[in-house]
Each structure stands twice: as C-alpha cells, then as structure tokens.
Amino acid sequence: MKKRLRSYLGLIAGLVFAYLAVRSVSLEELLNGFKNADYRYLLPCLVLTLLGHALRALRWQFLMLSVRLVPFSRLFSALMIGYVVNSITPAHLGELVRAYVLGKREGMPASAVLASIVVERIVDVLSLLALMFLSAAKRQFRNFVLPIRPRSGQPSLASIMPTQAVSTSSATTRGLVSCQNARPSAIASPRLAAAVGIRL
C-alpha cells in the first residue's frame, strides 16, 4: 500500500512539474518547430548523447569502486532516471533521486552514493574551470603574437613601423647636427656639451 501510494505521489508530482515546465510554451510554435526541424542530424545526436551518458556511467562506476563494484546496467539506469527527473523538476533534484534509486536497488546507504555524486560534480566543475583557463590563455597568446588587423583605409602595423623608425632616426640626426653647430653660449651645461662632442 505504501509503495503504491508513493508511486502515485511521484506520478502526480511529475505531472505537476511537467505542466509548470511547458505552461508558457505555445503549442502552435512547438508544432511548427517539429515541422520545420531537420531530422538528418537526429540519429548522430542520439548516438553521441547515449555515448556521453555511457561514459558518465563508467566514470560513476569508477567513483563507486571505493564502496563496491556496481554493475554498469544499474548505474546507467539510475543515471537515466536522474536525468528524467532533472528535466521536469527544478534545482537538479534528479541527483538525489538517482542516489536514492541506486542505494535502494543495491542495498547501499544513500549517503555513500550521494558522496560519489558530489565528487562527480566537483570533477565537472574543475574540468570546466580548466577548459575556461586554457581557452582564455590561448586567446591572450593569440592576441599577443598575431598583429592587429587594420580597418579599411588605415595603415597596418607592419607599414607604420619602418616609417616611424626612419622619422625617429631623422629627428635624432637633425638634433645632433643642430647641437654641434650651436654656439657654446647656447649649451645649458658642460656635461651636455661633452656628451655631444662640443668644446666650450
């Protein structure tokens, strides 16, 4: 009796959350989306999705080795149940559900299963952070090494550098010549005169 009541309550809760999830979706827009969709990519997407879920189940099996060796089929089934619950409930309640389901089927404490899920989420966060830092470092390195592309009508950095170098060299030469031709009274300091080679 209690098991049947629990099943009914779970079904009612699922229906309520499913209604809350799709209540703002227009049925006409949904049908138009299905009508105009390109189904050529459906099968490859399904295959890749199932492969990703299988890899996650294998990782979960590895994390559960400290407790016991759990069959892959049980882990995959609990993982899929958790994903279904996640799709219709807020706050990722499916994680708690899959921990409960696996603990109930395998006779393990739910706390041990939940600890493995916490470790799994920590690994996910660390992996995302590592990818984010690698992407940021690669972008900064590319912006540092590669020259900036000029806009249309503007000179590039490669064409500016030789012209700027010639201008700087010409200005330096003119300054030295003017200092050598200057009168001694125009020199502000004996040290400056000695630096440019003028005898006072």
Stockholm file with secondary structure:
# STOCKHOLM 1.0

chainA/1-200         MKKRLRSYLGLIAGLVFAYLAVRSVSLEELLNGFKNADYRYLLPCLVLTLLGHALRALRWQFLMLSVRLVPFSRLFSALMIGYVVNSITPAHLGELVRAYVLGKREGMPASAVLASIVVERIVDVLSLLALMFLSAAKRQFRNFVLPIRPRSGQPSLASIMPTQAVSTSSATTRGLVSCQNARPSAIASPRLAAAVGIRL
#=GR chainA/1-200 SS CHHHHHHHHHHHHHHHHHHHHHTTSCHHHHHHHHHHCCGGGHHHHHHHHHHHHHHHHHHHHHHGGGTCCCCHHHHHHHHHHHHHHHHHSSTTTHHHHHHHHHHHHHTCCHHHHHHHHHHHHHHHHHHHHHHHHHHHHHHHHHHHHSCCCCCTTSCCHHHHHHHHHHHHHHHHHHHHHHHHTSCGGGCSCHHHHHHHTCCC
#=GC SS_cons         CHHHHHHHHHHHHHHHHHHHHHTTSCHHHHHHHHHHCCGGGHHHHHHHHHHHHHHHHHHHHHHGGGTCCCCHHHHHHHHHHHHHHHHHSSTTTHHHHHHHHHHHHHTCCHHHHHHHHHHHHHHHHHHHHHHHHHHHHHHHHHHHHSCCCCCTTSCCHHHHHHHHHHHHHHHHHHHHHHHHTSCGGGCSCHHHHHHHTCCC
//
